[in-house]
């Protein structure tokens, strides 16, 4: 039985088709000034119509989110919490919840309603998740100050963790790799994470973000590339 995994990023869609954990097909589509404005919607329709999948996994890395402690149950405030980080349109965005029991946090996130309805209309088992929860659940931490950065095409998300507790999470859209670096460094200064005492771990599209890594290595003494997304081996989709 074949499984479809979908990753939605800023103006992008990546999919994998797999069978028994072996990736059979992988494609990525990124919208820019030269592509149609509805590229992601078109490619989503294309893959959903291509065959009858046994199950679908959907991961959203779109930066419409809010992070709260696990157990927070005022779900009626979900849209309002997300609105502190991004403009939200309740009519066009579906409110979602992803819980991470490993670190005792949960994410409210919104997902484009038209994509949600197209996927749900297929009437096959579907699992929706937020990239931050998926990423957080995959990392191993120690009792120290750590920064875990997951790189995408024109996007990055990162966790600041101290003594196995989440201190900060953010998700940044940017066209410049240097913007990622400055934003992360600025965030560290606000939470008192000194560069000499903090351990940095980098995941994801490292080969696509060489400038970010080379610039960070100039400032950070403790840096390790944990995972490089190779073709058909995307750890977020796995």
RADAUR-V490700 format. One record per residue. N is the residue number from 1. RES is the residue in one letter. SS is DSSP state (a for helix, b for strand, c for the rest). Layout:
N/RES/SS, N/RES/SS
//
This chain:
1/X/c, 2/X/b, 3/X/b, 4/X/b, 5/X/b, 6/X/b, 7/X/b, 8/X/b, 9/X/b, 10/X/c, 11/X/c, 12/X/b, 13/X/b, 14/X/b, 15/X/b, 16/X/b, 17/X/b, 18/X/b, 19/X/b, 20/X/c, 21/X/c, 22/X/b, 23/X/b, 24/X/b, 25/X/b, 26/X/b, 27/X/b, 28/X/b, 29/X/b, 30/X/b, 31/X/c, 32/X/c, 33/X/c, 34/X/c, 35/X/c, 36/X/c, 37/X/c, 38/X/c, 39/X/a, 40/X/a, 41/X/a, 42/X/a, 43/X/a, 44/X/a, 45/X/a, 46/X/a, 47/X/a, 48/X/a, 49/X/c, 50/X/c, 51/X/c, 52/X/c, 53/X/c, 54/X/c, 55/X/b, 56/X/b, 57/X/b, 58/X/b, 59/X/b, 60/X/b, 61/X/c, 62/X/c, 63/X/c, 64/X/c, 65/X/b, 66/X/b, 67/X/b, 68/X/b, 69/X/b, 70/X/c, 71/X/c, 72/X/c, 73/X/c, 74/X/c, 75/X/a, 76/X/a, 77/X/a, 78/X/a, 79/X/a, 80/X/a, 81/X/a, 82/X/a, 83/X/a, 84/X/c, 85/X/c, 86/X/c, 87/X/c, 88/X/c, 89/X/c, 90/X/c, 91/X/c, 92/X/c, 93/X/b, 94/X/b, 95/X/b, 96/X/b, 97/X/b, 98/X/b, 99/X/b, 100/X/b, 101/X/c, 102/X/c, 103/X/c, 104/X/c, 105/X/b, 106/X/b, 107/X/b, 108/X/b, 109/X/b, 110/X/b, 111/X/b, 112/X/b, 113/X/a, 114/X/a, 115/X/a, 116/X/a, 117/X/a, 118/X/a, 119/X/a, 120/X/a, 121/X/c, 122/X/c, 123/X/c, 124/X/c, 125/X/b, 126/X/b, 127/X/b, 128/X/b, 129/X/b, 130/X/b, 131/X/a, 132/X/a, 133/X/a, 134/X/a, 135/X/a, 136/X/a, 137/X/a, 138/X/a, 139/X/c, 140/X/c, 141/X/c, 142/X/c, 143/X/c, 144/X/c, 145/X/b, 146/X/b, 147/X/b, 148/X/b, 149/X/b, 150/X/b, 151/X/b, 152/X/b, 153/X/c, 154/X/c, 155/X/b, 156/X/b, 157/X/b, 158/X/b, 159/X/b, 160/X/b, 161/X/b, 162/X/b, 163/X/c, 164/X/c, 165/X/b, 166/X/b, 167/X/b, 168/X/b, 169/X/b, 170/X/b, 171/X/b, 172/X/b, 173/X/b, 174/X/c, 175/X/c, 176/X/c, 177/X/a, 178/X/a, 179/X/a, 180/X/a, 181/X/a, 182/X/a, 183/X/a, 184/X/a, 185/X/a, 186/X/a, 187/X/a, 188/X/a, 189/X/a, 190/X/a, 191/X/c, 192/X/c, 193/X/c, 194/X/c, 195/X/c, 196/X/c, 197/X/c, 198/X/b, 199/X/b, 200/X/b, 201/X/b, 202/X/b, 203/X/b, 204/X/b, 205/X/c, 206/X/c, 207/X/c, 208/X/c, 209/X/c, 210/X/a, 211/X/a, 212/X/a, 213/X/a, 214/X/a, 215/X/a, 216/X/a, 217/X/a, 218/X/a, 219/X/a, 220/X/c, 221/X/c, 222/X/c, 223/X/b, 224/X/b, 225/X/b, 226/X/c, 227/X/c, 228/X/c, 229/X/c, 230/X/b, 231/X/c, 232/X/c, 233/X/b, 234/X/c, 235/X/c, 236/X/c, 237/X/c, 238/X/c
//
